[in-house]
Amino acid sequence: MKRRSQLASMLRRLTILIFCLAVASSAWAGDAIVVIVNSANPADDLKLGDLKKLFMADRSRWDTGKAVAPVMMGAGAAERTAFLKIVCGMNDADFSKYFVTAAFTGKDVTPPKEVGSASAVKSFVASSPGAVGFMKASDLPAGDTTVKAVKVDGAAPGDAGYKIKM
């Protein structure tokens, strides 16, 4: 009888643990990725296709004429992996291969600047008038005016229809 009670108790604990892990993983899976530009940039809303062009070096100037300066965290960052998949339709290896192939064929392309942290992305965007970057929405403090979060296809990171999520 004691063994049966111990097994039942262990089963309850295991069930609770599995439930907690499921809830935690679903919360992480929905973390929005916010696209940021320099606070002086007049852009307020970018199309997903335009965002792809900015990061794939297919568009080198903003509507204002300023040179585009994309920045992202280095390979392996979860937000980078999600962004590349959703926005560019590629994984990290394909993204790197794209720039190598483009350079080899004579196309004038420069890959995005890579930095080591979300705060470095924010600092670069804040100090570079043509910069565009991205980070987890949770890494951008509320009320931060050093950079500007832009909508993507008319939706802000907190909106139900926002497309760029981890």
C-alpha positions as CSV (number, residue, x, y, z in Angstrom):
1,M,0.0,0.0,0.0
2,K,2.8,2.4,0.9
3,R,4.5,1.7,-2.5
4,R,1.3,2.5,-4.3
5,S,0.9,5.8,-2.4
6,Q,4.5,6.7,-3.3
7,L,3.9,6.0,-7.0
8,A,0.8,8.1,-7.0
9,S,2.6,10.9,-5.4
10,M,5.5,10.7,-7.8
11,L,3.0,10.6,-10.7
12,R,1.3,13.8,-9.5
13,R,4.6,15.5,-9.2
14,L,5.6,14.4,-12.7
15,T,2.3,15.6,-14.1
16,I,2.7,19.0,-12.4
17,L,6.3,19.2,-13.8
18,I,5.2,18.4,-17.3
19,F,2.4,21.0,-17.1
20,C,4.8,23.7,-15.8
21,L,7.3,22.9,-18.6
22,A,4.5,23.1,-21.2
23,V,3.3,26.5,-19.9
24,A,6.8,27.9,-19.8
25,S,7.8,26.7,-23.3
26,S,4.6,28.1,-24.8
27,A,5.3,31.5,-23.2
28,W,8.9,31.5,-24.6
29,A,7.7,30.4,-28.0
30,G,5.5,33.5,-28.4
31,D,8.1,36.1,-27.5
32,A,7.8,38.9,-30.1
33,I,10.8,40.2,-32.0
34,V,10.7,44.0,-32.2
35,V,12.2,45.7,-35.2
36,I,14.0,49.0,-34.3
37,V,15.4,51.9,-36.2
38,N,17.3,55.0,-35.2
39,S,14.9,57.5,-33.5
40,A,15.5,60.1,-36.2
41,N,14.4,57.7,-38.9
42,P,10.9,58.7,-40.2
43,A,10.0,55.0,-40.9
44,D,7.1,53.9,-38.7
45,D,5.9,50.8,-40.6
46,L,7.8,48.3,-42.7
47,K,6.5,45.6,-45.0
48,L,7.9,42.2,-44.3
49,G,9.2,42.0,-47.9
50,D,11.0,45.4,-47.4
51,L,12.5,44.2,-44.2
52,K,13.9,41.1,-46.0
53,K,15.4,43.4,-48.7
54,L,17.1,45.5,-46.0
55,F,18.7,42.5,-44.3
56,M,19.6,40.8,-47.6
57,A,21.3,43.9,-48.9
58,D,18.8,44.2,-51.8
59,R,17.9,47.7,-50.6
60,S,20.7,49.9,-49.6
61,R,19.0,53.3,-49.0
62,W,16.0,54.5,-46.9
63,D,13.4,56.7,-48.6
64,T,15.3,59.6,-47.1
65,G,18.4,58.7,-49.0
66,K,20.3,57.6,-45.9
67,A,22.4,54.4,-46.3
68,V,20.8,51.4,-44.6
69,A,22.9,49.8,-41.8
70,P,21.4,46.5,-40.7
71,V,22.6,45.0,-37.5
72,M,21.9,41.7,-35.7
73,M,23.1,39.4,-33.0
74,G,25.6,36.7,-34.1
75,A,24.8,33.1,-35.2
76,G,23.1,31.0,-32.6
77,A,21.0,33.7,-31.0
78,A,17.4,32.5,-30.8
79,E,15.9,35.8,-32.1
80,R,18.3,35.7,-35.1
81,T,17.2,32.2,-35.9
82,A,13.5,33.1,-35.7
83,F,14.0,36.3,-37.6
84,L,15.9,34.7,-40.5
85,K,13.3,31.9,-40.8
86,I,10.3,34.2,-40.7
87,V,11.6,37.3,-42.6
88,C,14.2,35.8,-45.0
89,G,12.9,32.3,-45.3
90,M,16.4,30.9,-44.4
91,N,18.4,29.3,-41.7
92,D,21.7,30.7,-40.6
93,A,23.8,28.6,-42.9
94,D,21.7,29.6,-46.0
95,F,21.9,33.3,-44.9
96,S,25.7,33.1,-44.7
97,K,25.9,31.2,-48.0
98,Y,23.7,33.9,-49.7
99,F,26.3,36.6,-49.0
100,V,29.3,34.4,-50.0
101,T,27.6,33.4,-53.2
102,A,26.6,37.0,-53.9
103,A,30.1,38.3,-53.4
104,F,31.6,35.4,-55.5
105,T,29.3,36.3,-58.4
106,G,30.3,40.0,-58.2
107,K,27.1,41.4,-56.6
108,D,27.9,44.4,-54.4
109,V,26.5,43.2,-51.0
110,T,27.5,43.7,-47.4
111,P,26.1,41.4,-44.8
112,P,24.5,42.9,-41.7
113,K,26.9,43.9,-38.9
114,E,27.0,41.2,-36.2
115,V,27.2,42.1,-32.5
116,G,27.1,40.0,-29.3
117,S,24.0,41.1,-27.4
118,A,20.7,42.8,-27.7
119,S,22.1,45.8,-25.9
120,A,24.8,46.1,-28.5
121,V,22.1,46.0,-31.2
122,K,20.3,48.8,-29.5
123,S,23.4,50.9,-29.0
124,F,24.4,50.5,-32.7
125,V,20.9,51.5,-33.9
126,A,20.8,54.4,-31.4
127,S,24.1,55.8,-32.7
128,S,23.7,55.2,-36.4
129,P,21.1,57.2,-38.4
130,G,20.5,54.5,-41.1
131,A,20.6,51.6,-38.7
132,V,17.9,48.9,-38.5
133,G,18.0,45.9,-36.1
134,F,15.9,43.6,-34.1
135,M,15.7,42.1,-30.6
136,K,13.3,40.3,-28.3
137,A,10.6,42.7,-27.3
138,S,11.3,41.9,-23.7
139,D,14.9,43.2,-24.2
140,L,13.6,46.7,-25.1
141,P,12.7,48.6,-22.0
142,A,9.3,50.3,-22.0
143,G,9.5,54.0,-22.7
144,D,13.0,53.7,-24.3
145,T,13.4,56.7,-26.6
146,T,17.0,55.9,-27.8
147,V,15.6,53.8,-30.6
148,K,12.2,53.6,-32.3
149,A,10.2,50.3,-32.6
150,V,8.4,50.1,-36.0
151,K,5.4,48.2,-37.0
152,V,5.7,45.3,-39.5
153,D,2.9,45.0,-42.0
154,G,0.8,47.4,-39.9
155,A,1.1,45.4,-36.7
156,A,3.1,46.3,-33.5
157,P,4.8,43.5,-31.5
158,G,2.0,43.3,-29.0
159,D,-0.8,43.0,-31.6
160,A,-2.5,39.7,-32.3
161,G,-1.5,39.7,-36.0
162,Y,2.2,40.4,-35.4
163,K,4.2,37.9,-37.5
164,I,7.7,38.0,-36.1
165,K,7.7,35.8,-33.0
166,M,10.1,33.2,-31.6
